[in-house]
Amino acid sequence: MSQEAVPDQVAPEQPKGLLQQMEELMAALTADLTRLDADLQSSADRLPPPDAAPVSPPAPAQGTGSTAP
């Protein structure tokens, strides 16, 4: 004797209309873009101003003892 586990109430899955799917996708995209914009703005706030002198890495030390043939 086999019994299948069946929930008491099964809500039928209603297929979404194309317009509703597009609206949900656009809402998700807008939320992602808003979050990305906020991330970019906060990272731009941490950068030095564009008119600041660029920071260049230190020049290699001269006379380190290694000579190229």
Biopython code that builds the backbone (N, CA, C, O; Angstrom):
import numpy as np
from Bio.PDB.StructureBuilder import StructureBuilder

atoms = [
    (1, "MET", "N", (0.856, -1.166, 0.000)),
    (1, "MET", "CA", (0.000, 0.000, 0.000)),
    (1, "MET", "C", (0.908, 1.237, 0.000)),
    (1, "MET", "O", (1.751, 1.386, 0.885)),
    (2, "SER", "N", (0.738, 2.113, -0.980)),
    (2, "SER", "CA", (1.567, 3.317, -1.049)),
    (2, "SER", "C", (0.706, 4.553, -0.869)),
    (2, "SER", "O", (-0.408, 4.645, -1.384)),
    (3, "GLN", "N", (1.247, 5.487, -0.134)),
    (3, "GLN", "CA", (0.565, 6.764, 0.066)),
    (3, "GLN", "C", (1.488, 7.871, -0.428)),
    (3, "GLN", "O", (2.683, 7.884, -0.135)),
    (4, "GLU", "N", (0.920, 8.774, -1.165)),
    (4, "GLU", "CA", (1.693, 9.907, -1.637)),
    (4, "GLU", "C", (1.449, 11.083, -0.702)),
    (4, "GLU", "O", (0.322, 11.340, -0.279)),
    (5, "ALA", "N", (2.524, 11.786, -0.390)),
    (5, "ALA", "CA", (2.391, 12.962, 0.461)),
    (5, "ALA", "C", (1.861, 14.101, -0.386)),
    (5, "ALA", "O", (2.563, 14.625, -1.250)),
    (6, "VAL", "N", (0.634, 14.476, -0.137)),
    (6, "VAL", "CA", (-0.004, 15.548, -0.893)),
    (6, "VAL", "C", (-0.437, 16.607, 0.103)),
    (6, "VAL", "O", (-1.170, 16.304, 1.045)),
    (7, "PRO", "N", (0.001, 17.843, -0.086)),
    (7, "PRO", "CA", (-0.456, 18.903, 0.813)),
    (7, "PRO", "C", (-1.975, 19.028, 0.765)),
    (7, "PRO", "O", (-2.613, 18.724, -0.243)),
    (8, "ASP", "N", (-2.538, 19.487, 1.888)),
    (8, "ASP", "CA", (-3.990, 19.622, 1.969)),
    (8, "ASP", "C", (-4.510, 20.602, 0.926)),
    (8, "ASP", "O", (-5.509, 20.339, 0.257)),
    (9, "GLN", "N", (-3.835, 21.717, 0.795)),
    (9, "GLN", "CA", (-4.280, 22.705, -0.187)),
    (9, "GLN", "C", (-3.118, 23.035, -1.106)),
    (9, "GLN", "O", (-2.045, 23.434, -0.653)),
    (10, "VAL", "N", (-3.336, 22.870, -2.354)),
    (10, "VAL", "CA", (-2.319, 23.199, -3.333)),
    (10, "VAL", "C", (-2.856, 24.355, -4.163)),
    (10, "VAL", "O", (-3.850, 24.222, -4.877)),
    (11, "ALA", "N", (-2.181, 25.481, -4.054)),
    (11, "ALA", "CA", (-2.592, 26.637, -4.841)),
    (11, "ALA", "C", (-2.082, 26.439, -6.257)),
    (11, "ALA", "O", (-0.885, 26.235, -6.460)),
    (12, "PRO", "N", (-2.959, 26.495, -7.221)),
    (12, "PRO", "CA", (-2.491, 26.327, -8.597)),
    (12, "PRO", "C", (-1.564, 27.470, -8.984)),
    (12, "PRO", "O", (-1.829, 28.631, -8.673)),
    (13, "GLU", "N", (-0.500, 27.138, -9.650)),
    (13, "GLU", "CA", (0.468, 28.138, -10.099)),
    (13, "GLU", "C", (-0.153, 28.911, -11.250)),
    (13, "GLU", "O", (-0.441, 28.347, -12.306)),
    (14, "GLN", "N", (-0.355, 30.188, -11.043)),
    (14, "GLN", "CA", (-0.941, 31.026, -12.081)),
    (14, "GLN", "C", (0.179, 31.533, -12.983)),
    (14, "GLN", "O", (1.127, 32.155, -12.503)),
    (15, "PRO", "N", (0.082, 31.278, -14.259)),
    (15, "PRO", "CA", (1.117, 31.809, -15.149)),
    (15, "PRO", "C", (1.048, 33.339, -15.178)),
    (15, "PRO", "O", (-0.034, 33.923, -15.238)),
    (16, "LYS", "N", (2.202, 33.963, -15.134)),
    (16, "LYS", "CA", (2.249, 35.417, -15.144)),
    (16, "LYS", "C", (2.159, 35.902, -16.576)),
    (16, "LYS", "O", (2.674, 35.274, -17.501)),
    (17, "GLY", "N", (1.507, 37.008, -16.734)),
    (17, "GLY", "CA", (1.444, 37.606, -18.050)),
    (17, "GLY", "C", (2.790, 38.207, -18.418)),
    (17, "GLY", "O", (3.601, 38.518, -17.545)),
    (18, "LEU", "N", (3.018, 38.364, -19.679)),
    (18, "LEU", "CA", (4.280, 38.910, -20.156)),
    (18, "LEU", "C", (4.509, 40.316, -19.606)),
    (18, "LEU", "O", (5.634, 40.657, -19.241)),
    (19, "LEU", "N", (3.481, 41.120, -19.543)),
    (19, "LEU", "CA", (3.625, 42.478, -19.022)),
    (19, "LEU", "C", (4.050, 42.458, -17.558)),
    (19, "LEU", "O", (4.915, 43.232, -17.149)),
    (20, "GLN", "N", (3.449, 41.580, -16.774)),
    (20, "GLN", "CA", (3.808, 41.496, -15.357)),
    (20, "GLN", "C", (5.253, 41.022, -15.202)),
    (20, "GLN", "O", (5.981, 41.537, -14.353)),
    (21, "GLN", "N", (5.672, 40.062, -16.000)),
    (21, "GLN", "CA", (7.063, 39.600, -15.949)),
    (21, "GLN", "C", (8.019, 40.735, -16.294)),
    (21, "GLN", "O", (9.047, 40.908, -15.640)),
    (22, "MET", "N", (7.679, 41.503, -17.321)),
    (22, "MET", "CA", (8.536, 42.617, -17.725)),
    (22, "MET", "C", (8.606, 43.677, -16.622)),
    (22, "MET", "O", (9.674, 44.234, -16.367)),
    (23, "GLU", "N", (7.488, 43.955, -15.976)),
    (23, "GLU", "CA", (7.472, 44.936, -14.898)),
    (23, "GLU", "C", (8.346, 44.481, -13.733)),
    (23, "GLU", "O", (9.072, 45.282, -13.144)),
    (24, "GLU", "N", (8.271, 43.188, -13.404)),
    (24, "GLU", "CA", (9.087, 42.663, -12.310)),
    (24, "GLU", "C", (10.573, 42.711, -12.671)),
    (24, "GLU", "O", (11.407, 43.047, -11.830)),
    (25, "LEU", "N", (10.898, 42.380, -13.908)),
    (25, "LEU", "CA", (12.291, 42.447, -14.346)),
    (25, "LEU", "C", (12.806, 43.883, -14.332)),
    (25, "LEU", "O", (13.938, 44.137, -13.920)),
    (26, "MET", "N", (11.982, 44.810, -14.778)),
    (26, "MET", "CA", (12.390, 46.219, -14.775)),
    (26, "MET", "C", (12.578, 46.725, -13.345)),
    (26, "MET", "O", (13.501, 47.496, -13.082)),
    (27, "ALA", "N", (11.721, 46.305, -12.426)),
    (27, "ALA", "CA", (11.859, 46.710, -11.028)),
    (27, "ALA", "C", (13.154, 46.159, -10.441)),
    (27, "ALA", "O", (13.858, 46.864, -9.718)),
    (28, "ALA", "N", (13.470, 44.907, -10.749)),
    (28, "ALA", "CA", (14.707, 44.306, -10.261)),
    (28, "ALA", "C", (15.919, 45.006, -10.874)),
    (28, "ALA", "O", (16.904, 45.256, -10.180)),
    (29, "LEU", "N", (15.854, 45.322, -12.159)),
    (29, "LEU", "CA", (16.953, 46.017, -12.826)),
    (29, "LEU", "C", (17.148, 47.404, -12.237)),
    (29, "LEU", "O", (18.281, 47.826, -12.010)),
    (30, "THR", "N", (16.064, 48.112, -11.988)),
    (30, "THR", "CA", (16.152, 49.445, -11.395)),
    (30, "THR", "C", (16.792, 49.384, -10.011)),
    (30, "THR", "O", (17.618, 50.229, -9.666)),
    (31, "ALA", "N", (16.409, 48.386, -9.222)),
    (31, "ALA", "CA", (16.997, 48.238, -7.890)),
    (31, "ALA", "C", (18.492, 47.942, -7.996)),
    (31, "ALA", "O", (19.288, 48.491, -7.234)),
    (32, "ASP", "N", (18.875, 47.081, -8.933)),
    (32, "ASP", "CA", (20.291, 46.767, -9.118)),
    (32, "ASP", "C", (21.078, 47.999, -9.557)),
    (32, "ASP", "O", (22.174, 48.248, -9.056)),
    (33, "LEU", "N", (20.524, 48.763, -10.484)),
    (33, "LEU", "CA", (21.210, 49.959, -10.968)),
    (33, "LEU", "C", (21.319, 51.014, -9.874)),
    (33, "LEU", "O", (22.330, 51.711, -9.789)),
    (34, "THR", "N", (20.309, 51.138, -9.052)),
    (34, "THR", "CA", (20.349, 52.087, -7.940)),
    (34, "THR", "C", (21.441, 51.707, -6.962)),
    (34, "THR", "O", (22.185, 52.565, -6.487)),
    (35, "ARG", "N", (21.540, 50.408, -6.658)),
    (35, "ARG", "CA", (22.578, 49.931, -5.752)),
    (35, "ARG", "C", (23.966, 50.141, -6.355)),
    (35, "ARG", "O", (24.892, 50.552, -5.655)),
    (36, "LEU", "N", (24.112, 49.861, -7.646)),
    (36, "LEU", "CA", (25.392, 50.064, -8.326)),
    (36, "LEU", "C", (25.782, 51.540, -8.315)),
    (36, "LEU", "O", (26.942, 51.878, -8.079)),
    (37, "ASP", "N", (24.817, 52.410, -8.569)),
    (37, "ASP", "CA", (25.091, 53.849, -8.557)),
    (37, "ASP", "C", (25.561, 54.290, -7.175)),
    (37, "ASP", "O", (26.507, 55.068, -7.054)),
    (38, "ALA", "N", (24.902, 53.793, -6.140)),
    (38, "ALA", "CA", (25.309, 54.151, -4.775)),
    (38, "ALA", "C", (26.716, 53.650, -4.489)),
    (38, "ALA", "O", (27.504, 54.352, -3.856)),
    (39, "ASP", "N", (27.043, 52.445, -4.948)),
    (39, "ASP", "CA", (28.394, 51.914, -4.747)),
    (39, "ASP", "C", (29.427, 52.766, -5.478)),
    (39, "ASP", "O", (30.485, 53.068, -4.927)),
    (40, "LEU", "N", (29.126, 53.149, -6.702)),
    (40, "LEU", "CA", (30.053, 53.963, -7.483)),
    (40, "LEU", "C", (30.232, 55.341, -6.863)),
    (40, "LEU", "O", (31.342, 55.873, -6.829)),
    (41, "GLN", "N", (29.140, 55.917, -6.373)),
    (41, "GLN", "CA", (29.231, 57.236, -5.747)),
    (41, "GLN", "C", (30.085, 57.175, -4.488)),
    (41, "GLN", "O", (30.890, 58.074, -4.244)),
    (42, "SER", "N", (29.920, 56.126, -3.685)),
    (42, "SER", "CA", (30.709, 56.033, -2.452)),
    (42, "SER", "C", (32.175, 55.774, -2.759)),
    (42, "SER", "O", (33.047, 56.253, -2.034)),
    (43, "SER", "N", (32.464, 55.029, -3.815)),
    (43, "SER", "CA", (33.870, 54.805, -4.156)),
    (43, "SER", "C", (34.476, 56.064, -4.768)),
    (43, "SER", "O", (35.667, 56.318, -4.585)),
    (44, "ALA", "N", (33.697, 56.850, -5.481)),
    (44, "ALA", "CA", (34.194, 58.105, -6.053)),
    (44, "ALA", "C", (34.477, 59.113, -4.954)),
    (44, "ALA", "O", (35.370, 59.949, -5.097)),
    (45, "ASP", "N", (33.733, 59.049, -3.865)),
    (45, "ASP", "CA", (33.958, 59.963, -2.748)),
    (45, "ASP", "C", (35.305, 59.697, -2.082)),
    (45, "ASP", "O", (35.877, 60.595, -1.465)),
    (46, "ARG", "N", (35.812, 58.478, -2.203)),
    (46, "ARG", "CA", (37.084, 58.128, -1.574)),
    (46, "ARG", "C", (38.284, 58.474, -2.451)),
    (46, "ARG", "O", (39.419, 58.408, -1.981)),
    (47, "LEU", "N", (38.062, 58.841, -3.707)),
    (47, "LEU", "CA", (39.156, 59.187, -4.608)),
    (47, "LEU", "C", (39.635, 60.605, -4.342)),
    (47, "LEU", "O", (38.859, 61.445, -3.886)),
    (48, "PRO", "N", (40.912, 60.884, -4.623)),
    (48, "PRO", "CA", (41.377, 62.268, -4.468)),
    (48, "PRO", "C", (40.729, 63.148, -5.522)),
    (48, "PRO", "O", (40.303, 62.649, -6.563)),
    (49, "PRO", "N", (40.645, 64.450, -5.272)),
    (49, "PRO", "CA", (40.047, 65.343, -6.269)),
    (49, "PRO", "C", (40.840, 65.301, -7.571)),
    (49, "PRO", "O", (42.047, 65.059, -7.546)),
    (50, "PRO", "N", (40.185, 65.533, -8.709)),
    (50, "PRO", "CA", (40.869, 65.442, -9.996)),
    (50, "PRO", "C", (42.019, 66.420, -10.150)),
    (50, "PRO", "O", (42.942, 66.149, -10.918)),
    (51, "ASP", "N", (42.003, 67.554, -9.445)),
    (51, "ASP", "CA", (43.080, 68.532, -9.589)),
    (51, "ASP", "C", (44.245, 68.256, -8.635)),
    (51, "ASP", "O", (45.224, 69.001, -8.634)),
    (52, "ALA", "N", (44.155, 67.206, -7.831)),
    (52, "ALA", "CA", (45.244, 66.868, -6.917)),
    (52, "ALA", "C", (46.409, 66.295, -7.713)),
    (52, "ALA", "O", (46.223, 65.677, -8.761)),
    (53, "ALA", "N", (47.602, 66.512, -7.198)),
    (53, "ALA", "CA", (48.801, 66.010, -7.873)),
    (53, "ALA", "C", (48.774, 64.486, -7.846)),
    (53, "ALA", "O", (48.480, 63.893, -6.808)),
    (54, "PRO", "N", (49.072, 63.853, -8.960)),
    (54, "PRO", "CA", (49.063, 62.389, -8.977)),
    (54, "PRO", "C", (50.186, 61.840, -8.103)),
    (54, "PRO", "O", (51.275, 62.410, -8.034)),
    (55, "VAL", "N", (49.909, 60.761, -7.462)),
    (55, "VAL", "CA", (50.904, 60.117, -6.616)),
    (55, "VAL", "C", (51.568, 59.050, -7.455)),
    (55, "VAL", "O", (50.932, 58.082, -7.874)),
    (56, "SER", "N", (52.866, 59.237, -7.698)),
    (56, "SER", "CA", (53.578, 58.259, -8.506)),
    (56, "SER", "C", (54.379, 57.347, -7.591)),
    (56, "SER", "O", (54.819, 57.762, -6.519)),
    (57, "PRO", "N", (54.566, 56.103, -8.016)),
    (57, "PRO", "CA", (55.325, 55.172, -7.177)),
    (57, "PRO", "C", (56.782, 55.618, -7.095)),
    (57, "PRO", "O", (57.267, 56.302, -7.996)),
    (58, "PRO", "N", (57.476, 55.248, -6.045)),
    (58, "PRO", "CA", (58.874, 55.650, -5.918)),
    (58, "PRO", "C", (59.716, 55.050, -7.037)),
    (58, "PRO", "O", (59.462, 53.941, -7.507)),
    (59, "ALA", "N", (60.727, 55.814, -7.451)),
    (59, "ALA", "CA", (61.615, 55.339, -8.515)),
    (59, "ALA", "C", (62.494, 54.226, -7.966)),
    (59, "ALA", "O", (62.834, 54.228, -6.782)),
    (60, "PRO", "N", (62.860, 53.284, -8.810)),
    (60, "PRO", "CA", (63.741, 52.204, -8.339)),
    (60, "PRO", "C", (65.085, 52.778, -7.882)),
    (60, "PRO", "O", (65.586, 53.747, -8.452)),
    (61, "ALA", "N", (65.647, 52.176, -6.863)),
    (61, "ALA", "CA", (66.912, 52.651, -6.314)),
    (61, "ALA", "C", (68.037, 52.429, -7.310)),
    (61, "ALA", "O", (68.108, 51.388, -7.964)),
    (62, "GLN", "N", (68.915, 53.419, -7.420)),
    (62, "GLN", "CA", (70.075, 53.319, -8.319)),
    (62, "GLN", "C", (71.229, 52.669, -7.566)),
    (62, "GLN", "O", (71.353, 52.813, -6.349)),
    (63, "GLY", "N", (72.062, 51.960, -8.299)),
    (63, "GLY", "CA", (73.241, 51.376, -7.707)),
    (63, "GLY", "C", (72.928, 50.226, -6.788)),
    (63, "GLY", "O", (73.505, 50.136, -5.705)),
    (64, "THR", "N", (72.046, 49.355, -7.174)),
    (64, "THR", "CA", (71.698, 48.226, -6.329)),
    (64, "THR", "C", (72.718, 47.093, -6.431)),
    (64, "THR", "O", (72.598, 46.088, -5.730)),
    (65, "GLY", "N", (73.716, 47.248, -7.295)),
    (65, "GLY", "CA", (74.735, 46.239, -7.408)),
    (65, "GLY", "C", (74.502, 45.268, -8.541)),
    (65, "GLY", "O", (75.414, 44.526, -8.904)),
    (66, "SER", "N", (73.327, 45.249, -9.103)),
    (66, "SER", "CA", (73.087, 44.336, -10.214)),
    (66, "SER", "C", (73.349, 45.082, -11.515)),
    (66, "SER", "O", (72.857, 46.189, -11.735)),
    (67, "THR", "N", (74.128, 44.450, -12.355)),
    (67, "THR", "CA", (74.429, 45.082, -13.652)),
    (67, "THR", "C", (73.998, 44.155, -14.755)),
    (67, "THR", "O", (74.147, 42.937, -14.657)),
    (68, "ALA", "N", (73.480, 44.718, -15.774)),
    (68, "ALA", "CA", (73.049, 43.919, -16.925)),
    (68, "ALA", "C", (74.215, 43.802, -17.891)),
    (68, "ALA", "O", (74.868, 44.813, -18.148)),
    (69, "PRO", "N", (74.518, 42.630, -18.443)),
    (69, "PRO", "CA", (75.628, 42.492, -19.379)),
    (69, "PRO", "C", (75.367, 43.178, -20.689)),
    (69, "PRO", "O", (76.215, 43.148, -21.582)),
]
sb = StructureBuilder()
sb.init_structure("model")
sb.init_model(0)
sb.init_chain("A")
sb.init_seg("    ")
for serial, (resi, resn, name, xyz) in enumerate(atoms, 1):
    if name == "N":
        sb.init_residue(resn, " ", resi, " ")
    sb.init_atom(name, np.array(xyz, "f"), 0.0, 1.0, " ", f" {name:<3s}", serial, name[0])
structure = sb.get_structure()
